[in-house]
Amino acid sequence: MKNWMFIGHEKTGWRSAVIYTFVEQIRRHGKDPFAYFEWVFGKLMHDPAPEELPDLLPAAWLKAQGEPAMADDTAAA
């Protein structure tokens, strides 16, 4: 339980939580989180416009992989 007590800077915990959330969203669909991060970092290297950033979220990547969007999953449950 105390593994994350001394994670570093005060904002590091929040950033880690975002990354772990992305990883678990992708794993939940049986996909490889490393493949997502490889894809998204490749896109980020080309400095996307702010309006393009939502297209880089895991839900958009999963949709491009043929998976239903995240919101669709909760509606089906």
FIZA-572793 format. One line per 2 residues: number of its first residue (from 1); their letters; for each residue x, y, z of N, C-alpha, C, O. Coordinates in pm, 1 decimal, padded with zeros to 6 digits. Example, Ala and Ser with C-alpha at 12.3 -4.5 7.8 and 13.67 -1.06 7.14 Angstrom:
# residues 2
1> as> 01319.0/-00569.0/00780.0/01230.0/-00450.0/00780.0/01320.0/-00330.0/00780.0/01423.6/-00331.9/00846.5 ~ 01285.0/-00225.0/00708.0/01367.0/-00106.0/00714.0/01290.0/00003.0/00787.0/01340.9/00113.8/00803.9;
//
This chain:
# residues 77
1> mk> 00080.9/-00119.0/00000.0/00000.0/00000.0/00000.0/00085.8/00126.2/00000.0/00044.3/00228.6/-00054.2 ~ 00202.6/00120.5/00058.8/00287.9/00238.6/00064.9/00388.7/00243.3/-00050.9/00480.0/00325.8/-00049.4;
3> nw> 00373.3/00156.9/-00149.5/00467.7/00154.8/-00260.9/00473.5/00288.3/-00334.0/00579.0/00325.3/-00385.5 ~ 00363.3/00360.7/-00339.4/00357.6/00485.3/-00415.0/00368.3/00608.2/-00326.7/00350.2/00719.8/-00375.2;
5> mf> 00397.2/00590.8/-00198.9/00401.0/00702.9/-00106.2/00506.8/00806.5/-00145.5/00482.9/00926.5/-00132.4 ~ 00619.0/00763.3/-00191.5/00728.6/00853.7/-00226.6/00756.3/00847.0/-00375.9/00867.5/00814.9/-00417.9;
7> ig> 00654.8/00877.5/-00456.0/00664.8/00863.8/-00600.8/00750.9/00973.8/-00663.4/00796.9/00958.2/-00776.5 ~ 00773.0/01082.3/-00593.7/00855.1/01190.1/-00647.8/00787.8/01323.3/-00627.1/00738.4/01352.6/-00518.2;
9> he> 00785.5/01403.1/-00729.6/00723.7/01535.6/-00725.6/00573.7/01523.0/-00700.5/00513.2/01420.6/-00732.0 ~ 00514.7/01626.7/-00644.3/00373.0/01621.9/-00608.5/00281.5/01597.0/-00727.8/00172.3/01543.2/-00709.6;
11> kt> 00322.2/01634.1/-00849.6/00239.7/01612.2/-00968.7/00265.4/01477.2/-01034.4/00192.6/01438.4/-01125.9 ~ 00365.4/01406.8/-00990.2/00400.6/01279.3/-01051.4/00293.1/01173.6/-01030.5/00267.6/01092.8/-01119.8;
13> gw> 00230.8/01173.2/-00915.2/00126.5/01075.5/-00887.2/00010.9/01086.7/-00984.6/-00040.3/00985.5/-01032.5 ~ -00030.4/01208.7/-01014.0/-00139.9/01230.9/-01108.2/-00100.8/01181.3/-01247.3/-00179.6/01114.2/-01314.0;
15> rs> 00019.3/01213.8/-01290.5/00065.0/01170.9/-01423.0/00073.5/01019.2/-01431.6/00035.4/00959.9/-01532.5 ~ 00122.7/00957.6/-01327.2/00130.0/00811.4/-01324.0/-00009.0/00750.5/-01332.2/-00029.1/00650.8/-01401.5;
17> av> -00103.9/00808.7/-01263.0/-00241.0/00757.5/-01266.4/-00298.4/00764.3/-01407.1/-00368.9/00672.4/-01448.9 ~ -00270.0/00870.6/-01480.9/-00317.8/00882.8/-01618.7/-00256.8/00773.2/-01705.8/-00327.7/00708.8/-01783.2;
19> iy> -00126.9/00751.8/-01693.6/-00059.8/00649.0/-01773.8/-00114.7/00510.9/-01740.7/-00143.9/00432.7/-01831.1 ~ -00129.1/00480.1/-01611.7/-00181.1/00348.7/-01573.0/-00324.8/00329.6/-01618.5/-00364.9/00218.1/-01651.6;
21> tf> -00403.4/00437.8/-01620.4/-00541.0/00428.8/-01669.9/-00541.8/00394.5/-01817.9/-00620.4/00310.4/-01861.6 ~ -00455.2/00458.6/-01895.5/-00445.5/00426.7/-02038.6/-00406.5/00280.7/-02057.1/-00466.5/00210.0/-02138.1;
23> ve> -00306.5/00235.4/-01982.8/-00259.6/00096.9/-01993.6/-00373.5/-00000.7/-01964.6/-00393.4/-00096.5/-02039.4 ~ -00447.2/00022.4/-01858.4/-00554.2/-00070.4/-01821.6/-00671.7/-00065.1/-01917.6/-00736.4/-00167.3/-01940.6;
25> qi> -00701.3/00052.4/-01974.6/-00807.2/00060.8/-02075.9/-00773.0/-00027.5/-02195.9/-00859.0/-00097.2/-02249.8 ~ -00649.3/-00023.5/-02235.6/-00606.1/-00100.8/-02352.5/-00600.1/-00249.5/-02318.9/-00643.4/-00332.5/-02398.8;
27> rr> -00547.3/-00283.8/-02202.7/-00542.0/-00424.8/-02161.1/-00681.5/-00485.5/-02150.4/-00702.1/-00602.4/-02182.9 ~ -00777.2/-00404.5/-02104.3/-00914.3/-00451.7/-02088.3/-00971.5/-00501.9/-02220.2/-01059.7/-00587.8/-02221.5;
29> hg> -00921.8/-00449.1/-02329.9/-00966.3/-00490.3/-02462.4/-00874.1/-00594.9/-02524.4/-00888.4/-00628.8/-02641.9 ~ -00780.5/-00645.6/-02446.3/-00692.2/-00751.4/-02494.3/-00586.3/-00704.3/-02592.7/-00531.2/-00784.7/-02667.9;
31> kd> -00557.7/-00576.4/-02592.7/-00456.4/-00520.2/-02683.1/-00327.6/-00492.3/-02605.8/-00325.6/-00492.9/-02482.7 ~ -00221.2/-00468.1/-02680.4/-00089.2/-00444.7/-02623.3/-00068.0/-00296.2/-02594.4/-00063.0/-00216.2/-02687.9;
33> pf> -00055.3/-00257.3/-02467.5/-00032.5/-00115.8/-02435.4/00093.8/-00059.9/-02500.7/00097.0/00057.6/-02537.2 ~ 00197.4/-00141.6/-02515.8/00320.4/-00094.0/-02579.4/00292.1/-00050.7/-02723.1/00347.6/00049.2/-02769.0;
35> ay> 00207.7/-00123.3/-02794.0/00173.4/-00087.2/-02932.8/00103.0/00048.2/-02935.9/00128.5/00129.7/-03024.5 ~ 00014.2/00072.1/-02839.0/-00053.9/00201.7/-02832.5/00046.8/00313.3/-02808.7/00045.8/00413.7/-02880.0;
37> fe> 00133.9/00297.0/-02709.0/00229.0/00403.4/-02677.8/00326.4/00426.1/-02792.7/00365.5/00540.1/-02817.7 ~ 00365.8/00322.4/-02862.2/00451.7/00338.2/-02979.5/00379.9/00422.6/-03085.4/00439.6/00512.2/-03145.1;
39> wv> 00252.4/00393.5/-03108.1/00172.5/00466.7/-03205.7/00153.9/00612.0/-03163.5/00175.4/00703.2/-03243.4 ~ 00113.7/00634.3/-03036.7/00083.6/00770.4/-02992.1/00210.1/00855.8/-02984.8/00204.7/00974.2/-03018.1;
41> fg> 00322.2/00800.7/-02943.0/00445.0/00879.9/-02938.3/00491.1/00915.2/-03079.1/00546.5/01022.9/-03101.1 ~ 00468.4/00824.9/-03175.0/00499.0/00855.8/-03314.3/00416.2/00972.8/-03364.2/00466.8/01058.6/-03436.7;
43> kl> 00289.0/00977.0/-03325.9/00201.0/01088.1/-03364.7/00242.7/01217.1/-03294.2/00242.4/01323.9/-03355.4 ~ 00278.4/01207.9/-03166.0/00316.4/01326.8/-03090.3/00445.2/01390.1/-03142.3/00465.5/01510.5/-03126.5;
45> mh> 00530.5/01312.1/-03202.7/00655.5/01365.4/-03257.9/00629.6/01464.0/-03371.2/00715.5/01546.6/-03402.1 ~ 00512.7/01456.3/-03432.9/00479.0/01545.6/-03544.0/00399.1/01667.6/-03497.4/00339.7/01738.1/-03579.0;
47> dp> 00397.9/01692.3/-03365.4/00337.4/01811.0/-03305.0/00194.7/01834.6/-03353.3/00168.7/01929.8/-03427.0 ~ 00102.2/01747.9/-03311.7/-00036.8/01764.5/-03356.2/-00099.9/01891.3/-03298.3/-00060.5/01939.4/-03192.1;
49> ap> -00197.5/01943.4/-03369.9/-00271.5/02061.2/-03323.6/-00355.6/02023.2/-03202.0/-00392.1/01906.7/-03186.3 ~ -00386.6/02119.4/-03116.3/-00466.4/02088.6/-02996.5/-00599.1/02018.8/-03027.2/-00642.7/01933.7/-02949.7;
51> ee> -00663.1/02053.0/-03137.4/-00790.8/01989.3/-03171.1/-00773.1/01843.9/-03215.1/-00871.2/01769.8/-03221.4 ~ -00651.6/01802.1/-03245.4/-00624.7/01663.4/-03285.2/-00593.2/01573.2/-03165.0/-00588.9/01451.1/-03179.9;
53> lp> -00571.5/01630.5/-03048.1/-00532.0/01552.4/-02931.7/-00635.8/01447.6/-02888.8/-00596.2/01338.1/-02849.0 ~ -00766.2/01475.9/-02895.1/-00861.9/01369.8/-02860.0/-00849.5/01245.0/-02947.5/-00883.7/01135.0/-02904.1;
55> dl> -00800.8/01262.0/-03070.2/-00781.4/01147.8/-03160.0/-00665.3/01059.1/-03117.1/-00646.4/00951.1/-03173.1 ~ -00587.3/01103.1/-03018.6/-00472.5/01026.0/-02971.9/-00501.7/00947.9/-02844.2/-00414.4/00877.8/-02793.2;
57> lp> -00622.5/00959.4/-02792.8/-00660.4/00887.5/-02671.0/-00680.5/00738.9/-02699.9/-00703.9/00700.7/-02814.6 ~ -00671.5/00655.8/-02597.9/-00686.7/00511.3/-02619.0/-00816.5/00471.4/-02689.2/-00816.3/00378.1/-02769.5;
59> aa> -00926.6/00539.8/-02660.7/-01054.1/00504.5/-02724.2/-01045.9/00518.0/-02875.5/-01098.3/00433.5/-02948.0 ~ -00980.7/00623.4/-02923.9/-00965.9/00643.0/-03068.7/-00876.0/00535.2/-03128.8/-00904.0/00483.5/-03237.0;
61> wl> -00768.4/00501.7/-03058.4/-00677.6/00397.6/-03107.8/-00748.3/00262.8/-03112.2/-00734.5/00187.9/-03208.9 ~ -00823.8/00232.4/-03007.3/-00897.4/00105.4/-03004.4/-00999.7/00099.2/-03117.6/-01018.6/-00005.7/-03179.1;
63> ka> -01065.0/00211.1/-03144.5/-01161.9/00215.1/-03253.9/-01092.4/00188.8/-03386.2/-01145.6/00116.8/-03470.7 ~ -00974.0/00246.0/-03405.7/-00896.6/00222.8/-03527.5/-00850.5/00077.7/-03538.0/-00825.6/00028.2/-03648.0;
65> qg> -00839.0/00009.1/-03423.5/-00798.9/-00130.9/-03420.8/-00918.5/-00223.6/-03441.1/-00903.3/-00345.8/-03443.1 ~ -01037.1/-00165.4/-03456.1/-01155.8/-00246.6/-03475.0/-01230.1/-00277.2/-03347.2/-01319.0/-00362.3/-03345.7;
67> ep> -01194.6/-00208.7/-03239.5/-01261.9/-00226.8/-03111.2/-01371.6/-00122.0/-03097.9/-01359.5/-00013.1/-03153.9 ~ -01478.0/-00152.6/-03025.1/-01580.1/-00051.0/-03000.1/-01525.2/00059.7/-02910.9/-01433.7/00036.6/-02831.9;
69> am> -01580.2/00177.9/-02923.3/-01536.2/00290.7/-02840.7/-01565.4/00261.8/-02694.6/-01653.1/00181.3/-02663.5 ~ -01493.0/00326.5/-02605.0/-01506.2/00302.1/-02462.1/-01648.7/00330.1/-02414.0/-01702.1/00252.8/-02334.4;
71> ad> -01711.3/00437.8/-02459.7/-01846.5/00471.1/-02415.3/-01945.9/00363.9/-02459.1/-02042.4/00336.9/-02387.7 ~ -01923.9/00302.9/-02575.0/-02013.4/00198.2/-02624.4/-02011.6/00076.9/-02533.9/-02113.5/00009.4/-02519.6;
73> dt> -01896.6/00047.3/-02471.8/-01884.6/-00068.9/-02383.6/-01973.7/-00055.5/-02260.7/-02037.6/-00152.0/-02218.7 ~ -01977.8/00063.6/-02203.7/-02057.1/00081.0/-02082.7/-02206.2/00078.7/-02114.6/-02286.4/00037.7/-02030.8;
75> aa> -02244.2/00121.8/-02234.0/-02385.5/00119.8/-02272.7/-02433.6/-00023.3/-02293.6/-02550.2/-00054.4/-02269.3 ~ -02343.7/-00110.1/-02338.8/-02381.1/-00249.1/-02366.2/-02391.8/-00331.6/-02238.1/-02458.8/-00434.9/-02236.2;
77> a> -02326.9/-00287.2/-02132.5/-02324.5/-00363.5/-02006.0/-02452.0/-00351.2/-01926.8/-02463.6/-00409.8/-01819.1;
//
